[in-house]
Amino acid sequence: MVGPGVTTLYAMDGTATGWPAATLALFTALRTYIPTGATIDVPSTVDIIDVFTGDLIGTATPGGGGSTTSIGGSGDYKPGTGLRIRWGTNGVVGGRRVTGTTFVCPVMGTDIPNGQAAPATKSGILAAANAYIAAAGFAPAVYSPKVANDPDPKGRNRPGAVSEILNANVPSAMTWLRSRRT
C-alpha cells in the first residue's frame, strides 16, 4: 500500500456512546477486503464540532476504540482502487440531497474483477455498513460543512448542517483515489 489514509466519520450526538465501538466493528468487517498488512486505528476519543461553524469545540471520551489489522491477502491489488459505501440521508442542503461516501481502498483484485464488485464482496460490505447504521448508542451522520464566500453575490453562503444516515449502498463500479500531489 502507498501510505497512511484517513477516514472521517460523524455522529448526530455529542458524546456518541457506541460510536467508537461501532466504527471499530465496521472496519473489522471490512478488513477481509483490504490487503494484508494495514492497521486500522479507531480512537476512543472523539472531537466535537460546532455544526454551524465547523469549529472544534471540545472532545469526549466514550471509549470503545481500538485497532484491527487487514486480512485480505497478499495477492493482486492496485493501490488507490477499491469500492465505496454511499450513505443515504433525508437531509437537503443547498437545494441538494445530502449523501456521503466512505472509500474502501485498496481492495484485492479478486474483489473487483473486470472493474465491478464481486457479488459476495458487495453484499459483505453492504452488510457491514448496515450493521454500522443499526448499532446502538449513536446515530451516524453526514456532515455538510459551512460555505462562506466573501463577497457572496450569488447567495451561496450557508451554515454547516448534519444529516442522519438512514441507509447505505455499495455501487458496483470500482472507484479510485487520486492524490493532489500527482
C-alpha positions in Angstrom: 0.0 0.0 0.0 1.1 3.5 -0.6 0.8 5.2 2.7 -1.5 6.3 5.6 -5.0 7.3 4.9 -7.7 9.0 7.0 -11.5 8.3 7.1 -13.6 10.8 8.9 -17.0 9.7 10.2 -19.6 11.8 12.1 -22.4 11.2 14.6 -25.5 13.2 15.4 -25.0 13.4 19.2 -22.2 15.0 21.2 -20.7 12.0 23.1 -21.9 9.2 20.8 -21.6 6.4 23.4 -21.4 3.5 21.0 -19.7 5.2 18.1 -16.0 4.2 18.5 -17.1 0.5 19.1 -19.4 0.6 16.1 -16.7 2.2 13.9 -14.2 -0.5 15.0 -16.8 -3.2 14.2 -17.3 -1.6 10.7 -13.6 -1.7 9.9 -13.1 -5.2 11.4 -15.8 -6.4 9.0 -14.2 -4.5 6.1 -10.6 -5.8 6.8 -11.3 -9.0 4.9 -11.3 -7.0 1.6 -8.2 -4.9 2.4 -4.8 -6.4 1.5 -3.0 -7.9 4.5 -0.8 -5.6 6.5 -2.8 -2.4 7.0 -3.6 -1.4 10.6 -6.8 0.5 11.2 -6.8 2.6 14.3 -10.1 3.9 15.8 -9.5 6.4 18.7 -11.6 6.1 21.9 -11.9 9.9 22.0 -13.9 11.9 19.5 -13.8 15.6 18.5 -17.0 17.7 19.0 -17.6 20.3 16.4 -20.0 23.2 16.2 -22.2 22.1 13.3 -23.0 25.6 12.1 -19.4 26.9 12.0 -17.3 23.7 11.8 -15.2 24.9 14.7 -13.7 22.3 17.1 -15.4 23.0 20.5 -14.3 20.0 22.6 -13.6 16.3 22.9 -15.4 13.4 24.5 -14.2 10.0 25.6 -17.0 7.5 25.0 -14.4 4.6 24.9 -14.6 1.6 22.7 -11.9 2.4 20.1 -9.0 0.1 19.2 -7.2 -1.4 16.3 -7.7 -4.1 13.7 -5.4 -5.4 11.1 -6.4 -6.2 7.5 -6.5 -9.8 6.4 -7.5 -9.6 2.8 -4.4 -11.5 1.5 -1.2 -10.7 -0.3 -2.4 -11.3 -3.9 -3.1 -8.8 -6.6 -4.4 -5.3 -5.7 -3.9 -1.9 -7.3 -3.1 0.9 -4.8 -5.9 3.5 -4.7 -8.5 1.4 -6.3 -11.4 -0.2 -4.5 -15.1 0.2 -3.7 -17.2 2.8 -1.8 -20.1 2.9 0.6 -22.7 5.6 -0.3 -24.5 6.8 2.8 -28.1 8.0 2.2 -29.9 10.6 4.3 -33.2 12.6 4.2 -31.2 15.8 4.6 -31.3 18.6 2.0 -28.6 21.3 2.0 -28.2 24.0 -0.6 -31.1 22.5 -2.6 -29.5 19.1 -2.9 -30.0 15.7 -1.2 -27.2 15.0 1.3 -25.2 11.8 0.7 -21.9 10.7 2.0 -19.1 8.4 0.8 -16.7 6.1 2.6 -13.9 4.7 0.4 -12.8 1.1 1.0 -9.4 1.3 -0.8 -7.4 -0.6 -1.8 -9.3 -3.9 -2.1 -8.0 -7.2 -3.5 -8.2 -7.6 -7.3 -10.4 -10.7 -6.8 -13.0 -8.3 -5.1 -13.3 -6.1 -8.3 -12.8 -8.4 -11.3 -13.2 -6.5 -14.5 -13.8 -3.3 -12.6 -17.0 -4.5 -11.0 -17.6 -5.5 -7.4 -17.8 -9.3 -6.9 -21.3 -10.1 -5.7 -20.1 -11.6 -2.4 -17.8 -8.6 -1.8 -20.6 -6.1 -2.5 -23.0 -7.9 -0.1 -20.3 -8.2 2.6 -19.5 -4.5 2.5 -23.2 -3.6 2.5 -23.8 -5.9 5.5 -21.0 -4.2 7.4 -22.4 -0.7 6.5 -26.0 -1.7 7.6 -24.6 -3.1 10.9 -22.9 0.2 11.5 -26.1 2.2 10.9 -28.1 -0.2 13.2 -25.5 -0.1 16.1 -26.9 1.1 19.4 -25.8 4.2 21.2 -25.4 6.7 18.4 -26.8 7.9 15.1 -24.2 8.1 12.3 -24.4 11.2 10.2 -23.1 13.0 7.1 -21.6 16.5 7.8 -22.1 19.3 5.3 -19.5 22.0 6.1 -20.2 25.7 6.2 -19.8 27.6 3.0 -18.6 31.1 3.3 -17.8 33.1 0.1 -16.8 36.7 0.7 -18.2 38.5 -1.1 -21.2 36.3 -1.9 -23.0 37.8 -5.0 -24.8 34.6 -5.8 -26.2 33.9 -2.3 -24.3 30.6 -1.8 -23.3 31.2 1.8 -24.8 28.7 4.3 -24.2 27.4 7.7 -23.0 23.8 8.3 -25.5 21.0 8.7 -25.6 17.4 9.8 -27.9 14.8 8.4 -28.6 11.4 9.9 -27.6 8.3 7.8 -30.6 6.2 7.1 -29.3 3.7 4.5 -26.3 2.6 2.6 -25.5 1.1 -0.8 -22.4 -0.2 -2.5 -22.1 0.9 -6.1 -20.9 -2.0 -8.4 -18.3 0.0 -10.3 -14.9 0.3 -8.8 -13.6 3.6 -7.6 -10.1 5.1 -7.3 -8.4 7.7 -5.2 -6.2 10.3 -6.7 -3.7 12.4 -4.9 -3.4 16.2 -5.4 0.3 15.6 -5.4 0.4 13.6 -8.6 
